[in-house]
Amino acid sequence: MEKKVLATVNGLDITDEILDTTIQSLAPERRGYFESEYGRKQLLDQLISVELINAFGTEIGLDNDPQFMSQVEQALKDIKYSFTMNKILSTITIEEDEAKEVYAAHPERYQGQESIKASHILVDDEKIAKDIITKIESSELTFEDAAKEYSSCPSSEQGGDLGEFGRGMMVKEFEDAAFAMEVGEMTKEPVKSQFGYHVIKTTDKKGNEPLGFEEVKSEVMNKMLQDKQMEYYTKLITELQEKFPVTYNK
């Protein structure tokens, strides 16, 4: 397909292919804007401006400037290194069967996070908290009704339900008490924290048992790929040092 020339600057053609390639190199969140008719026109104007400045740079003798030439040389080395590495590493892959073998050999490495579900009733007076515990234990009130009636926490609307959380997400005093209890158990005494006095009930628990392979497949394969790439890179550098002489100057 013939390339369409959109503009010519100092004898250099800017084609639709160049414009499309430039758009595709942009971050996804910016790409959509420049794919519109107005965005393409704006980007073309930017490319024209770049070529105009480059033409002026040539006119003032920048191509013979030692500092400029040094940076061009370094940039070419960086680009060559990047392309070479991409070419090398793109040949290294991990098969799903390999990942399954690694997972099966060490399932303990892929444990889920311990978490619980809990509800609480928060009050600012220890005596009130103790009275609430007594009423719940004597079946005068359910935990949920007590939370709605007494708790100052917004969770009172849900009967004190705080949902699921892991370690490190609640204040230490609350967390220690909630994680120490069995499912369905309620604190025998109020738990004091910086927020007041808590009556806590643990409603569900999830241990840190190993996750299933499908849940961690991406993690396993990515780690294996990184390890395999690093192993190959290290071996390649050793081989290249033997092929291309390296001299350290003191």
N, C-alpha and C positions, 0 to 999 in steps of 0.2 A: 504493500500500500504506500502510495506516494506521501511523503511528509508535507504538511502544509506550512509554509513559511508565514509566520504571524508578524514578524518585524525584522528589519535588517539594521544593524548598528555598526557603522564603520566597516562594512563589508562582511560582518558576521551575522549569519542567519539565526533567528530564534524561532524554532519550529513548535508545532503543537505537541510533538513528542517530548521535547525538552520541557515544555510547560507541564505536561502530564506527569513526567518523571519527577519534577520538582514538587508537584502536589502530593504524589504518593510518598515522598520522603518526609512529609510533615507529620506531626503528631496527630493521631485520630481526631482529637477534639478540635483541631484547627483545620483539618482536611476538608470537612464538610462545607465550611464557608467558602474556601477557594475553589470548590467544584461548581459553585454557582456561576452564572454568566458574569455578574458584577465582580465576584471574587477573582475569576480568571483574568478579567481585564486589569484589576488592581495588581495581581501578581505579575502579569506581563509588563506593566509599567515599572514594577520593582526590578525585574530582570533587565529591562532596558537601562534603568538608572545604574545598575551594577556594571553593565558593559560600557556605558559612557564614562564612568569613573575609572574603569580598567584601561580604557583607551587613553584617558588623560594621564594615568600612571605611566603608561608606555611612553607617551610624549615627553614627560619630564625626566625620562631616563631611569625609571625605577628598576627596569630589567637588568640594569648594570650595577645596582646598589648591592654591596656585599652583604649587608644585614638582611635585605629582602631575599636574596638568593639562598642564604643560609637557612632561613625559615622555610622556603620552598622545598629545599632539599630534605629538611627534617619532616615536613608534612608528607612528602612522597614516601619517606621511610615508614612513617606511621600508617599510611594508607596501605602500603605493601604488606606490612606486618599484620594489619587487621584482616585483609583479604586472604592472606596465606593461612592465618589461624582459623578463619571461618571455613576455608576449604579443607583443612586438616580435620577439624573437629566435627564437621558435618558428616564425615564418614563413620563416626563412632556412634553406635546405637545400643540400646538395651531392649531385649525382648521381654515380653510379659512373663514368659515361663522362667526366665532367669530371676526376675523380681520375686516371683512366687517362691522359688527355692530359698532365696535370702530371707524372705519373710518367714517361711516355715522353720528355718533354722534358728531364728531369733525373734519370735513373736513378742517377747518381753520388752523389746526395744520400742514397740509401737503401742504403748498403753494410752488409754483415754484418761482424761482429767477427772479426778475424784470430785463429785459434786453432790449437792443435796437440794431438796426443796423444803422450805420451812415457812412457818407463819409466826407472827409475834403480836403481842399487845404491849404498847409502849405507854407508860405513865410516868409522872414526875415524883411520885411518892412511893416509898418502899412498902408502907402499910397497905396502901391501896392495891399494890401488886400482889401482896400476900393474900388479901381478901379475895381477889379475883381467882387466884389459884385454888383457894378453898371452895369457892362457888362452882368452879369447873369440876373439881374432884368429887364434889357431892352431887354433881349432875343438876345443880340449880340453874346453871347456864352452860350452853355449849361454848366451845372455844370461839367459834365464829361469831356468835351473838355477843360474847364478852368483848371481842375486838371491836365490833361495830359500836358498842355502847361506851367503852372506856378508852380505847386507844387513840392517842394523839397523832399517830402516823397515818399518812394518806392511804396506806394499805388497809386501813380499817374498813374501807368501802368493799374490799374483797375478803372480808372476814379475817384480815391480818395476813393474807397470803402474799409472800414476797417473791414467789416464783423460784426458779432454779438458779443456783450460784455456786461458784467454786471457791477454793481457798484464796484468801487475799482480797476478797471483794467486800467483806464486812469488817466492822471493828473487831479487834482481837477477842475481846470478852464474849461478844455475841457469837463469833465464829467457833471459838473453842467449845462453847456449850452446845451449839447446834450440831456440830460434827460428832460430838461425843455421845449423843443420844441415838437410840434405836428408832426405827420408823414407827410413828404413832406415839412416841414418848414425849412428855411435856416436862419442863423444868420443875423441880420440887420447890426451889427457892428462886426469887427474882434475881435476874442477872443485871448487875449495874454496869453502865457504860457512860461515856461522855454525854449521851443523849437522854439518859434517864434510866428507868428500871424496865427490863424486858421480861415478859412471860413468853417463853419460846416453845414451839411444838415442831418437831421434825416430821415431815409428812412423806418424804421419799429420799432414797439414797442411790447413787450410782458409784460403783467402785472404779478403781483404775485398772480394770481388766484389759487385756490386749484387744485392740480394735480389729475388726475384720479386714481382710486383704483389700477389698474394694474401697474401704474408707481411707486407706493409707497408700494405695497403689501409686498415686502421683508422687507422694513423698519418697517412697522407696525407690522408684525408678529415677527420679531426679538426683537423689543422693548417689545411686549407683553410677549414673551417667557422669556426674562430677568427678567421682573417684576414678572412673575408667579414663576420662579425659586427662586428669592430672597424671595418672600412671603413664599414659602414652606420651604426654608432653615431657615428663621427666626423662623417659627412655629416649625420646627423640633428641632432646638437648644433649644427652651424653653421646649419642651417635654422631651428631653434627659437630661436636667439639673434636671428635676424632677425624672427621672428614674435612672440616675447615679449621686450620690452625688458629689457636687463640694464644696471644702472648700478653702477659701482665707486665707492665712497666713499673719498676720501683721508683 
